[in-house]
Amino acid sequence: MGLTHQSTKTKSLKDMFDIEKKEDQYVIALAGNPNTGKSTVFNYLTGLKQHTGNWPGKTVATARGDFNHKNKDYALIDLPGTYSLFALSQEEIVARDFICFGNPDAVIVVCDANCLERNLNLVFQVMELTNKVILCINLIDEAKKKGILINRNILEEELGIPVVLTAARSGYGMNDLLEAIDKVSSEKYNFKNKYITYGENIENNVNLIKDELHELIPQLNPRWLGLRLIDGDKSILESMDKYITFDYKGSLNKIKDKIPKINSDKNIRDQFSKTNYDMANILSSKSTIVESKNKLDRDERIDKILTSKYFGMPIMLLLLAFILWLTIEGANYPSELLSNFLFGLQPKLTGALNSINAPTWLNGMLVDGLYKTLAWVVSVMLPPMAIFFPLFTLLEDFGYLPRVAFNLDHLFKKACCHGKQCLTMCMGFGCNAAGVIGCRIIDSPRERLIAILTNNFVPCNGRFPTLIAISTIFFTSIITNSALSSISTALCITLLIIFGVLITLLVSYILSKTLLKGVTSTFTLELPPYRAPQIGRVIYTSIVDRTIFVLGRAITIAIPAGIIIWLCANIYIGDTSILVHVANFLDPLAKVIGLDGFILLAFILGFPANEIVIPILLMAYLSTGSMIDLDTFALGNVLVEHGWTYLTALNVMLFSLLHWPCATTLLTIKRETGSLKWTAIGFLLPTCIAFVVCFITTSVYNLFI
């Protein structure tokens, strides 16, 4: 007897996935493993008609782009890169749910021609979800250089779906992909989908309930849903609750009761996975021709050096020092030009306010407070970011960052945390907020939280100005040659970064044994092939997605901060400003950790943006009432005159490295964790560590003087 449901109506695409769809527009999903060139396919098809965001309720990035072909409008949805749809991570859940409930008109699965066998597992899983699959085998140009050829006809015959060979970087085969999209979305392709079978016992049980499942929930593939019920997948039931509007649970439970227990002592999911991988091996062997098996691969030769036990770490550290040197040396002149331009506008703004008879206090608050803070943040942050982020993105595009993860993986394993944490740590060099967002790549919630709480221990772009200035004045000023001085400054900061990494590992280990106990997860670290960076993508990603994004956040927070700082410096209680009163109050505590009250106050007022710590300190020391900028020599004289020693300089650098995150990073921690508790810990943990480290250095110093 058939089962009848109340209604087959489901939520709209907008309600479920926050995706706007025109009336005559086709929706195409783009799936694939990481490092298959999926983003390149996406960028080629959509050009600049794209935008990024987050999936509703998920900390998983999404991208949507539009394109037109043969007078038809398409919306291309770039699903998170994933190796499987078995819902073991947020990325897998998002990809699976969109294919299940988003009802795309076609699903393109992008595979890497260099490692087809590993990629086919995802193809098989998507084919079980939907009948409208296009297999796009990308990077065939790289495969050809290695002597690997793919027989498209064999794959089409064995799978019964359209197969397209592409090299998206050069555009090869992309017209064929567009034609396949047109045929599949218009239902003109004659599919002969050939599913993988999992043995007579399992298939018989699927057939037993398949018709009833189709009648109950017609929008889901009944065979696939039957397999999920058999292997006990609870996550699909949670997603069904979210996306299906009618009452189906009672009928579904009756159907589930009809499934007999199959091999109760054996993991059914493992059986499915083994069958998939065995078939992937057979199909890959049939369709792949290797012309030169004895040819020594270029990537392997490079990896023997870059991931070597003896050379990998030294090369990584030298490369870091070189990037820092380029950033320091390259940012000086543009920072000076930008500073001169922005601060040159100050008299004009003052004149404009005077012309409308603005009160003196308002003029001072808006120009000396708000505008000067803003000008300082932009002139200090923008040039280094415009150099550092492109260099970082070049390494990412070239394929070096996964090698960094490989070199550091054993250290993070010893610290009982996830190997991917070293990648999120690298992101923190540009901006700790970006590093916190990058922790989404870690599947384990426990290990993701450890990575979020410790990301602050690598210096962000905002802390580099303070570190560079203090290092140059106190530790490299004795070197008269400017080139050697900048090199020694870069090496000094590299040593400080190494110390920050050691603190990261130590704190991660302590967290994993106390607040965040758990078993360290394992993961497969895929080393993508080395590729020539795409300059257009590097510029767009580094400038638009990173530099402007981070600068925009800093500006948003720096504007009110400038007003508050000006008020503190210009409102007097007796003969002394609030700024000085607070500094005097903080002085006893600051002395314990080798600082003074003005330094500690500068860090507190620099909470909105680390870039303004030094100018606040100068404003407090010189009682100017507004932030000022001095050259390195003059700055050094001011600091020495106010009692700075080598111990003070060292502790300022250590405190700058380890202290509380900036406001932007804390807001990001709150958004990523959704918890005030973990946000508070994210503030208190580095603060306590900064105080303890500076107390130790001060105590040790005092023992020997």
N, C-alpha and C positions, 0 to 999 in steps of 0.2 A: 504494500500500500504506500502511495506517495505521501510526502510530507508537504504541507502548505505553510508558507510564511506570510506574515501580514503585509509586507511591502518589500520590494527589492530596491527601494530608493536609498541612495547613499549621499554623503555630503559632497559638495562641489569641490573642484580642484582648488579653488580659492580658499574655501573653509579648511580643507585638510592640509594643504601644503603651502598656502599663501602664494599661489601662482596665478597671475592674471592670464586669462586665455580669451582671445578674440573668438567670435562666433564661428568663423570658417578656418580657424588656425589648427594645424596639426601639432600634436605634442610628441616630441621624440626624446627618449631617455638615452643618455650616454653612460655606459657602465664600463668597468675594466679594472684590472689590477693596477696598483701603483707602478709608476715608471714604465708605462707602455706608450707614452706619448699621447695619452687621452686628452690632456689639456691643449696640446698642439692641434689635435683634430678639432676640438671645441673652438679654439681661437681662429682656425682657418675658416670654419663654416660661418661663424658669427661675426668675425671682425671686431669692431668696437661696439657693436650693438648688444652689450651684455652688462649684467650687474651681478654683484655678489652679496651674500647675506648669510643668515643662519636658517636652518630648518626650524619650523615652529616647535618650541619646547625642547630643542636639542642644541648642544654646543658643537654642532657639526656644520662646517661651511658648505654653502651651496652656490652654484653659479647658474644663471639662466641667460641665454642669448637668443636673439631672433635672426632669422634669415629667410630669404625668398628664393624659390627655384621653380621655374616654369609657371610663374604667376600664382604660386601657392605660398602661403605664409606658414612658417614653421617656428615653433618654440622649442629650443634645444635645452634640456635640463641635464646639467652635468652632475651625475651622482657621485658620492664620495668613492674614492678608490678603495677597492676591497678585494680580497682573495677568495671570499666565499660569501654565501647568503645564509649561512647557518646561524645567524643572529648571535654571535659571540661578542660583538662590539656595537657601539652606537652607529658606526659607519655601515655595518652590515644590516642593522635594523632599518636604517633610513633607506638604503638602496632597495632592500627587499620590499619594504612597505610601499615605496613609490611605484614599483613595478606591479605589485599586487593590487593596490587601491587607486593609484593615479590613472589607470587605464590609458597608458601611452599608446599612440598609434604605431609606434615601432620602438624597438630597443636595440641600439647599436652596442655590441660588446667589442671593445678594443683589446687586441692581443699583441704581444711582442713577438715578432717573427724569430727573434734570437732564442726564445725559450717557450716555444709553442706548447709543449707538453704541460708545463706548470699553469699556463693560462687557460687551457681548455676546461679545467675543472669548473671555472666560473661560467663558461659557455653552457655546459651541460645543465647547471643549476638554473640559469636564466631560461633555457629552453623548456624546462619543466614548469616554469611559472607562466610563460606566455608563448603563443604560437608565432608572434611577429618579431623574430630575432634576425638581425643582420650581423654577421661576423666580419669585423674589420681587422685584418692582420696588418699592423703598422710596423714601421721601421724596417721595411724590406731592403732599403738601401744599406743599412748597417749590416743586416744579415748577409747580403750579397758580398760585402767586403770580407766577411768571414767564411765565405764559401758555402753559405746556407741558402738553399732554394726551397720555396714552398709551392707545392702543386695544388692550386686552387680547385681544380676540377675534382680531384679525389675528395677533398673536404666537402664540397657541395654535394657530391654523390652520397657520402657517408652520413652527413648530417641532415640533408634535405632542406637547407636554408641558404640564402644568398651569401656568398663569400667574396670579399673585396680585398685586394692587396694594395696597400698605400704606403707612401712616405710623406707624411703630412707636412713636414718641414719644407719640402720642395714643391708640394702640391701634387706629386705623382699619385694617380689613382683616385684623387678626390672627386673628380667628375663622375667616375664610376660609382663612388659612394653616394653621391647626390642622386644618381639614377636609381640606385637600389632603394634609397629612402623614398623616392617618388613612387616606385612600384609597390613597396610594402605598405606604405601609409594609404595608398589608393586601392589597396587590396587587389592588385593586378598580378602579384607574384604567386605562382603555384607552389605553395609549401608542401613538402613531404617530410615533415619533422620526424626524425627517428630518435625516440627516447631511449635512454639507457634502462635496461631491465635489471631488477635486483634479486632475481631468483623466483622460482615458481611459488613458493610459500607466501612471500611478501606480495607478489603481483596478484595472487588469488584473493588475498585479503583486501587489497586496494579495489579490485573489481567488485568485491562484495558490497562496498559502501559508496562507490564512485557515483552511481546514478542518484542516490539519495542526497549526497553532498551537492551535486550540481543543481538539484531541484531546490534545495534549501538555500544555498548561497551561490547563485549563478555567476556572480562577478569574479569568483576565484576559480582557478583551475582545479577541478575536482580531484584529479589524480595527484597533483602536488599536495593539496590539502590532506588527502588520505595518507600520503607518505609522512606528513608532519604529525598527524595524529598517531601513526604507528610508532614513530621514533620519539614521541613524547615531547614535542617542541612547545613549551609553555609560552614563549614570547609571541608566537603568532596569535595565540588566544588573547593576549593583552592588546595586540594591535587591532584585532577584530573588534574588541570592545570599544576601541577609540574611533574606528572608521565606519562601522556598520551601524545603521540607525534602528533597524527592526529587531524584534526579540527572536533570537535564534538559539539561545543557550540550551533550553530544555530539549529541543529536537536534536541538537548536536550531541548532547550527552547520551541520548538514546542510541545514536549512530555509533559513538565511541564504544558503547557497551557491547556492540556486535563484533568488535575486533578481538580475536582470541590472543592470548599471550604467545608471543613469538620469541623463541630462544631467550627466555627470561634471564639466562646467565650470560648472555652476550650483548654487547652494546650495539644496538641497531644502527646508530649514527656512524659508528666506526665502520660498519659493514657498507653503508652507503658511500662513505668517503673512499674506502678501498676500491669499491667497484668503479667509482668515477676516475680515480687515479690510474687504475689498470687500463680502462678504456682510453684515457688520455694518452697513455704510453703507446698503446697499439695504434691509435689514429695518428699520433705525431710521427711514429716510425714509418707509417704508410705514406704520409704526405710530405715528409721532409727529406731533402737530399743534401748531404754534406759532401761538397766537391773535394775539400782538402782537409781531411781529418788531422794530418800531421802538421798543419800550418800553425806556428806559434802565434797565439792571439796577442794583439797589441795591448789590450786591456790587462791581460794577465801579467805581461812584462812590467807594466806600470804599477800594478797592484803589488807585485813582489817587492817593490821599493816603498810605495806609499803606505802599505799596511804591514810592512816588515816589523818583526819583533824588535829589531835593533834601530831601524831608521824611521819607522812610522811616527813615533812620538816626537823625536827631535825635529823632523821636517814640519810637523804640525805646529810646534812652538815657534820655529823660525818664520813660518808663514804668517802666524798670528802677529809676531813682532813686526814683520814687514808691512802688513796691512795697517797696524797701528802707526807705524812711521809714516806711511803714505797719507794716512788720515791727518796726523799731526802737522806734517810738513805742508800738505796740500791745502789744509783749511785756513792757515794763517792769513794769507793774502786776501782771499775772498771774504773772510770774516771781518778783516779790517775795512775793506771796501763797503761791505754791507753795513757795518757799524757806523762808518762815516756818513753814509747816505741817510740811514734811519735817524741818527742823532742830529744830523744836519737839518732835519725837518722840525726839530723841537722848537727853535725860535719862531718859525712860521706858525706853528700851532699856538704858541704862547701869544703871538701877535693877533691871531684870529680871535682868541678868547678875550684879549684886551679890547679889541675893536667892538665887541658887543657888551663891554663893561661887565664881564664876568667877575665875580668876587675873587680876591687873591687866593683864598683857601681852595676855591673850586679849581682855579687855574693850576695851583700846585698839586692838588689831588689827581686831576686828570692828566696833566703833562708830566710832572715830576714823579708821580706815583704810577698811574696806570700805563701811560705811553712809554716811559723809560723802562719799566719792567718788561713790557711787551717787546720793545726794541732790543733789549738785552737778550731775552730768550730767543728771538728770531735770529739775531746776528751770531749768537754763540752756538745754537743748535743746528741751524740749517746747513752751513757749509760742511761740518763734519759728517752729518747724516747723508748729505748729497754725495759724499765720497765713500763713506763706510758701507752704506746699504747697497750701492751698485757692486762694490767689490765682494760683499757677502753674497749677493745674488749671482754674480759670476761663478763663484765657487759652487753654489747650489746648482746652477744650470750645467756646469761642467761635470758634475757628478762627484765632487770631492767630499761634500758634507756627510754622505753615508759612510765614507771611509773614516772620517773623524769619529763617527759613532762606533765603527768597528774597532778602532784603536783604543777607545775609552770603555768599551762594553765590559771588559773584565773588571775594571775598577768599580763600575756601577753595580755589577753583580756582587762584588765583595761588600759593597755598601748596602746590599739587600734592597736595591731599587731597580727600576726598569732601565734597560740599555738605551731606550729612546730619549731618556732624560737628558743625555748629553746634547741631542739635537735641540731640545727646547732651551737648554742652557746657552747654546750658540745664538739662538734667536734673541736672548736677553741682552747680548752685547749691544744690539741696536736700541732696544727698548724692552725693559722688563715687562711692561704691559703686553707687548707682542709675544714675549716668551711665555707668559702665563696663558695667553690664548693658544699658543702653539702646543701646550700640554694636552690639547684635545687628541693628539695622535696616539696618546697612551691609553690603551683599552681598559686597564685595571683602574677602578675608581680610587683604590688605596694608593697605588703608585702614582696616579695622576695628581693626587692631593700632595704627596711628598714633593713632586716636581714643582708644583705651584708654590708651595711654602718656601722652597729653597732657591727659586729662580733669582731672588733679589741679591744673591751673593756673587753674581757676576756684574761688573760695572756697566751701567747703561750709558748711552750717548750723553745723557744729561750730567753724569758724574765725571766724564772724561775731562771737561775744562778745569775742574778743581784739582783733579789728580795730576794733570799735565802741568798746571801752573805751579803747584807746590813741589812737584818732582823737579821741575826746571830750576826753581829758585834755590832749593836747599840741597839737591843731590846731584845735579849735573851742571850747575853754574860755574864750577871750577874749570870746565872744558871750554876753551875759548873758540874753537872751531865750531861754527853753527851747525854744519852737517853732522859732525860727531856728537854734538850736544843733543840734537834731535834723535839720533840713533840711541844714545844712552838713555834718553827720556823714554823712548819706546821700550827698551829692554827693562827699565825700572818698572814701568806699568805692566809689562808682561809678567814679571816676577810677582807683582801684586795680584794679577789675575790668577796665576797659579795658586797663590795662597787662597784666593776666593774659591777656586775649584776644590781644594782640599777641605775647606770649611763646608762646602756643599756636600761632599762625600761623607764627612763626619756627621753632620746634622741629619743627612738622609738615613744613615745607619742608626743613629739614636732614635729618630722618629719611627723607623721600622721595627724597633725593639720595644717601643713604649706606647705612644699615642696611636700609632698606626701599625699595629702588629699584623702580620700576614705572611703568606708564602709568596716568594718572589716568582713572578710569572716569567715564562720563557717566550721568545718570539724569534721568528726567522728574519734575519737582517739581509735584505736583498741589496746587492751592490749593482746599481744600474751601470750600463756601459758609459764610458766617457764620450761626451758629445761636445761639439763646438757650440759655445753659448749663442743664443739668439739675442742679438743686440737690442732689437725692438722690444722683446719681452723683458729683458733685463732692465731697460730704461723704464718701461711702464710699471713693472712690479716694484722696483726699488724706489722710484720717485713718487708714483701715484699711490700705490697700495701701502707703502711703508713710510717714506719720508713725509709726505703731505699728511697722511693719516696721523702719524705720531706728533708732528708739529701742530696740527689742528687741535689735538687733545691738550697739548701743553699750553697753547695759547688760551684755550677756553678756561683753564685753571689759573693761568698767570694773571689774567685781567683783574679778577677780584683780589688776588694776592697783592698786586701792586698797590691797590687802594689801601688795604689793611696795613701794609708795611709803611706807607707814607703817613698814615694816621698815627701809628706807633712812634714814628720818628719825630712828629711835629706837634703832638699833644703833650704838654708839659705838666708835671705835678711838682710844684715848687720850681726849682731851677733846673730840674732834670727831666728829660723826655721819658715817656713810658718805656721806650726801647732800652735806655740805660738802666732804669729801675729794674726791669726784668732781667737784664744781663747781670746786674749786681746780685740779684736774688739767686740766679743759677750758678754764680761763680764758685761757691764751696763744692757743689756737686761736680762741676766741670773740672776743678783742680784735682779731684780724686782720680780722674781718668786722663790727666795730663793735658787738659785743654783749659780754656777760660770761659767765663760766662758769655762773652760776646760771640765766641765760636759756637758754643752750644745753642745760643739763641739764633744764630744765622742758619744752623741746620734745621731748627724748629720752624722758622719763618720760610725756609726753603722747601718745606713739606709739599707745597703745590707743584714746584718744579725745581729740581736739583741744580739747574743752571744758574740760579740767582743767589746761591750761597755766598760766593766770593763778593759780589757787589753789595749784598746786605752787610757783610762783615766790614767792608770798607766804609760804608755809610755809618755804621755804628762806631767804628774806631775814630773816624774823622769828624763825627757829628755834623754831617753836611745837610741832613734833612731829606736828601734824595740820593738815589743810587748813582755812583760814579764809576768810571772805568779808568784804570791806570795801566801803563805798560808794565812788562814783567819786572824791570829794574826798580821802578818806583814802587810797585807793589811789594817787592822784597824789602825795601827800606821801611815801608810802613809796618810790615809784619815784625821785623826785627826790633823796631822802635817800641813795639807793644809787647815785647818780652818773648817772642817766639824763639824756640831753640830747635835743634834737630829732633828732640823727643816730641815737641809740639807738632812739627811737620809730619813726623811718622804717624802720630796718633790721629791727626786730621785726615791723612790718607786712609788709614785703617778704618776710622769711623765713617768716612765717606763711602768706603767699599761695603761696609757691613750693616750700616744703620737702616732704620725703617724704610719701607718702600715709599715712593712718592704717591701723591693723592690719586693720580691716574692709575697706577698699578694696583692700589688698594681697591679702587672702584671696580677694576677688572677682576680682581680676586673675588669680590662680592658677587659679581655677575656670573663668573664661571662656577663658583661653588654653591651659590644661592644660600650662603650661610654667614650670618654675622659672627658666629663663633669662630669659624676658620679664618674669617677676615681679621678678627681681633688677634688670633694667633699669628697670622701673617704679619701683623704689625709688631707684636710683642717679642716674638722669637728673634728676629734679627736685631732688634733694639737691645735686648738683654745680652746677646752675643757680642755686639759692638762695645757695650760697656765693660763686659768681662775681659775681652781681648785688650782694650785700651788700659784697663786697670792692671792687667798682668804686665804689659810693656812698661808702664809707669813704675810699678813696684820693682821690677827687675832693674830698670835704669837707676832708681834711687839707691839700690843696694851697692852700686858700683861708683857712686859719686860722693 
